[in-house]
């Protein structure tokens, strides 16, 4: 039994999906921003975006101006990208912080660890301190963050349970992959801008039902019947295959495996969504992370990063791998954009689900419904 958005428990074959408003109504988009993306552990970026100490990258996440930063000690941190004085944006483009982070408005300066270190003329001309200005309480506002598989997860509300507690089951499931994940470099990142609501990208990724018709190349060797559903209510969902095939170069070369893997991964692979917006792939010789950036109710940026077990992997093989995955992910675009257009049909009631094939997708719907219901109850009680 599953619970749909109405709060009623029904067998999956009789349950509705999310109502059209969850894809077409700006008010619901704002509600989901708070309940699903700000209050949970959402994917923001990857640590590889700031590879060296002092590297800084401004990111706007659903309207919130954030700063991804690797401090002088090498720790990746996330701050609100605003000066504590008047709310001025501090860093407007990716760059190296050589000294301090200086506000361009009144020159207040911050260390890469967020400490307020200078307040020029704050006590009057030539007076850089004031008894009523306690610098120790006016550092940059840090956002709770956690890095797993190089993905930087953030909790904007600061109210979520610790990441390793929320995602303990998945981290245990993939504990064999706890070795370093090395980003493949510039050619191992690409972005797809898709005219769809971000949830439809999750819904499509979670299931293998569409493979024969949308991914005929993949289905030629990793058939629908070779896949299995992955369903952990309230946590994550996705699908796996029993016949993963390594990519090969012109002379049969392959990427080195991640160390210490069990035989399960010789021909197996898994593809899971970490709710709400991070889609991950685990395979013996490389991995990927897709971070969904909701740009608007019907606009999503998909940030796709490829990872390997070693620094020195074959450049030509990396390029071939990136090109192959790009084709696969581009094949999904017409599907998720078509479903987005379809959500404007006034007679559509959320759809019906195959009890055998659609469990992972409807599990995501159930998670959305539960988080929305919880937030509505909290607001009603205030």
N, C-alpha and C positions, 0 to 999 in steps of 0.2 A: 504494500500500500504506500502511496505517496500523497503528500499534501500539496494542493495547488494554491494559487494566489487567493482563492476564496477562503482558504483555511479549512476546507473540507477534505478529508482523506478519501481517496478513490483508487481503485485499481488503475495501473498506468494506462491500460487500453481505453479507459473511460475518462481520464483526466484531461483537462484543457492545459494548453501552454499559457504563457504570459499574454495578457490582453494587449491589443494593438497600442494602447497608450504607452506601454513600456518601450516602444520604439518610435513613437510619433509625437508625444506630448512633451513640450519643454519643461513643464512642471514636474513630470515624473522623472525626466532626465536629471533635474536638479535634486530630486529626492533620492535617486539612486546614487548620485555623486556623493551625497553625505552618508547614506546607509551602507553602500557597497564598496566605495572607493576611498573615502576619507576615514571611515571608522574601522576598516579592515587593513590588512597588510597588502598593499598594492605595489605592483612593479613600477618602478620609476625609470630606471636606466641600468647600465652595467658598469661595474667597477673599471672595466677597460676603457671607459670614456674619459677617465682621469688617470692615466697610467703612471704619472710621476708626481712626487711631492710638489705641491704648489699649483698643480693643475686644477682649474676651476671651470665649470660648465653651468651656465644658467639654464633652467628648465621651467617652463610654465606647465603645471599639471592641473588641468581643469580650472584654470583661472588663478591658481595659487603660484606666486613667483618663488621658486626654490633655487638653491645653489648647491650643486654637487661639487664636492671639493675633497682633494686628497691633501691632508695637512702636512706640515713639514716633517712629521714623524712617520708619514706613510699611511695613516689611518684615513679611510674614506668616510666622509661625514656629509650630512645634508642639513642645510640651514634655510630658514626663510631668507630670501634674497633682498632684504630691506634693512636700511639703517634704523637703529632704535631711536634716533632723534626725531625725524619727520617722516619716516616711511619711504625714503627715496630708494629706488632700485640701485643696488651696489655694483653688480657686474652685469653688463649688457651683452657681452659676447664671450665665447670660450677663450681663455687666455691663461698664461702662467702668472701666478701671484709671486712676484719677486721679493717683496718686502711685506707690507701689510695690505689689507683690503681697505682702500680709501673711498669714502663716500664722496662723489663728485659735487655734492651740494655744499656742505659745510666742513668737509675734510675730516670728519670723525673717522678713526682708523681702528681696524680690528685685526687680530692675529688670525692665522689659518685655523687655530683651535677655537675661534669664536670670541675670544676675550676682547673687550674694548680696551685699547692701549693708548689712544690719544684723543683729546677733545680740545682742539685749538680754540683759544679765546672764549671758552665756555663761561669763564668768570669775568669777562670783559676783555678789552684789548690788552694783549700780552699776558693774560691770566688764563692758563690752560687747565686749571682745576677749579672746583668750587666745593665748599663743604657740603652742599646739598645735592651734589651729583656723585653718587656712589657707582663708580665704574664697574665694580664687581657684580652689580645687579643689572647691568645694561649691556651685557654681551649679546651676540647674535642668538636668535631663537633657534635652537636645534630641534630637528624633527627626528623622532625615533626611527632608526634604520637598522637593517640586518642584511648581510650579504650571504646568499646561498647560490652555489653554482654560478657565481660572478654576478648574479642579478641583485640589484640594490632594491630591496623592499622597504617601503616607508609606511608609517601609520600617522597620517596627518592629524587625527583627532587626539592622539596620545592615549587613547582609552583601551586599545586592544590588549589582550593577553600577550605575553612574549611570543615572538615568532616561532622559536623552537618548541614551544608548548602547543601552539595552534597547529603547526605542521609536523608534529612529532612522528605521526604514522608514515607520512610520505618520506620524510628524511630517513626513517628506518628502512622503508621499502627499497630505497636507492642508496643505502649506506655503502654498498660496494663501489660506488662512484665518488667516494669522498676524497679521492686524489685531486690534485690541481687541474682545473679546466683552463686551458690556454687559448685566449682569443686568437683567431686566425689572421687578424689584421684588417686593414682597410677593405680588402676585397672580400672579406668574410662578413661584411655587414651590408644589408640593403634594406630599403624602406618601401613599403607599399601604402599608398594613400587610397583608401577604399570608401566609397559612398555607401556606408552602412552603419548601423548602430553596433557598438563594440560587442554587445552580447551575442549577436548573430555569428560573429567570428568564433566565439567560444563554443556556441552550440554546434557549429559545423565541425570544429576541430575535435570535439569530444567523441564523435562516432565514426565508425568505419563503413556504415551503411551505404554511403555515397560513392565509395571507391570505384565500382565497376563502370560508372557512367561519367564521373567527374575526373578520375585519375586512371584512365585506361593503361597508361604506361606502368604505373605502380602495380595495378591489379593484374598485369600480365605475369608477374612472378610472386607477388604478395597478395593472394586472392582474398576475397571477402571471407571465405571459409577458413582462412589461416589466421584470422583475427579473433580477439576476445575482448569483452568489455571490462573496464576497470571502474568500480563504483564504490566510493567511500562517502556515505551520506554526511553532508555538512562539512566536508573537508576538500575532496578533489574527485575528479572523474576523468575518464579518457578511454584509451584503447591500446591494445598491444598486438604484436604480430609474432608468429612462431617461425617466420622465414625471412628474417632480415638478411639482405645481401649487401656485402661490402662493395663500395665503389672501387674500381681499379683503374690504374693509369695505362698508358699505351703498352707498357712492357709487363703488365700484371702487378705492378707495385700497389700497395695498400697503405693506409694510415696505420701507425702502431696502435695497439689496443690500450685502453686504460688498464693499469696494473691491477692484479689481484681479483679479476672477475671470475665468477663461477661459470660452469658450463651452460647455464641458462642463457647467457648472453652470446654464445657462439653464433646462434642464428635467431635470437630473440631481440626485440626492441619494444620500448614502451613510449607512449605519447600522452601526456597528462596535462590538464589545466590546473594550476594552483589558483584557486579562486581568490580574487575575482578575475585578474587580467593578465596572467602570465602562462604561456603555453610552452611546455618543455618537451624535448625529445632526448631519450637516453638510448644510446647504441654503443656497441663494443669499441668502436674506433673514433667516433666523434659525437658531439652533442650539439643541440641548438636551443636557443631561448628566443621566444617571440613575446615582446612586451607590447600590449595593446594600449595605445594612447587615445582615449576618447577626445576628439577635437570638438565635436558637436553632437547633437542628438542623432544625426545621420552621417557623420564623418568620423573615420577612424584611421589613425596612422599605425601601421604594423611595423615594429622595429625588430628585424631579424638578425641574430648574431650566431655565428658558427664557432665551435670550440673543438680543441684537439688535446691529446694527452701529452704532447711534447711541443717545445718551442720550434724545433727545426723540422717542420714537415714540408713535403714537396709542394712548391708553389703552384705548379701546373695542376697538380691533383686537387689542391685547395680551390683553385679557380673552377675546375670542372665540377667539384662538389657544390660550390655556391651556385653555379649556373643550373645544375640539376634541381636543387631545392627551390630556386627561384621559379622555375617552370611549374613545379608542384604547387607552390603557394599561389602563384598567379592563376592556376586553374580553378581555385576556389573563389576568385573574385566575382565572377558573374553569378555564382550561387548566392553569396551573401548579399550582393547588391540587389539581386532579384527578389530575395526574401524581404529586404527592406522596402522595396517598392510595393510588394504584396501586402505589407502591413497597413497600407492605406485603404485596403478593401474593407468597407464598413461591415460586411457580413462575415469576415473572418473571426473566428472565436478562439484563436490560439493554436488550433490544429489538433491532430490526434497523433498517438505515438505507438510504434511497434513495441510490444512487450519484450520481444527478443532483441531488437536492434537499437532502440532509442533510449534505453535506460540511462546511459551517461549524460545525455543531453537533458533529459527531464530531471535528473538529479541536480543539475545546475539550476534549472528553473525552480526547483524546490528550495535550494539554498537562497536564491534571490527572494523568493516569496517570504521565507522565514525572516530574513534580515529586514525586509521592508515592513513586515508586520510588527516586528520587535520595535523598530523605530517609531512607527505610528502609535503603538501602545505607550511608548515612553513620552512622546509629545502630548498625548491625550491625558496622561497622568500629571503633567506639569501644571 
